[in-house]
């Protein structure tokens, strides 16, 4: 009934007792009703909503999910449901600078991260919760937690070059660690050595480093980086190849003076 969207029927039939699975399904039913319910309105006399205000149906759903994990602490789906229910409110509150809790509900980034982490631990072979944790932590600007989640996901999907490239992209971007990104890209190339796009990403990192070294007058180190870049600038028509030619020309001019 829950899968079919018959939420009221499910709520009427499911026992409100101590069974963790029934409590989880009741939570899902109330969450389904919440998705169709209107947004809450400000309290009388208030000028605006608290940014993280939950709908009454969401509060009911959260209550059932929390009872489910209290009855069965290893209920991965219930932990994940808690995290996913609170995540939008947490991000909204963080964006708007509002309070992380509303109506007594803790919707803080830390609370959501804990729930995602508990879902990950409760399902040691799964990847759904880890992927969700990466998405949330990245959006919340929690680089350390996102990095750790990527590491966990790599452990669970060891032979996935696409994942290694994604991890490299994260490290080269939000992770702020392009040198570590090179290592992940190199791992991906072990599985897919003809991946020209990944090679060009590696060339770009080496070129950025070479440019910085030239600005610091560290010419030998810059030359070494340009040699590394040349190994990966496989497409002569690419922006990376053009940048390589430019930097090599600049280095020749400097040394010819």
C-alpha angles and dihedrals in degrees: 000000000000091000089050092052094247092136101158091051091049092050091050094050104037115091115244094216138103100298107119095209093050090048091050091051091049087053091052091049092052090045088053090052089048091056089060097040123097120256115270118263126228117272116258109286094015118122098205144008122268100253094237098042112147124215113248089247090054090052089053091048092049091051092055093046091051091050089050093055091043088056093043115016092190094059096126095183092054093049089049091047091054091051094047093046093052099036098083091048091048093051093044092051091048092049095048096039092241131145114288092225133055130182091000093305117128105223096163124141090246092054092051092047090052092052092048089048092051090050090052093050093046091056105043095175100041129094105193095085092043091053090049091049091052092051094048097043091049093050091046091052093242097142097171093054092045091050092050090049091052089052090052092048092051088054090053095045102034099164100047113114092183090060091048090053091049090051089049091051090052092050092047091048125025092005091061094213110110093166090059088046089060090058092052092047089050089053090052091052090057088066096035109024094170094059100127094179092058091046090054090051089055090048090053092054092049090048093051090051092047091051091052091048091051089053088053091050091243094139101167092051090046091052090052090052091050089053089053091048091052090058090060104033089093098159111068090199094054125108087242092058090049091050090048091055090048095051093043089052091050091051091050091051092050093050092045094059 
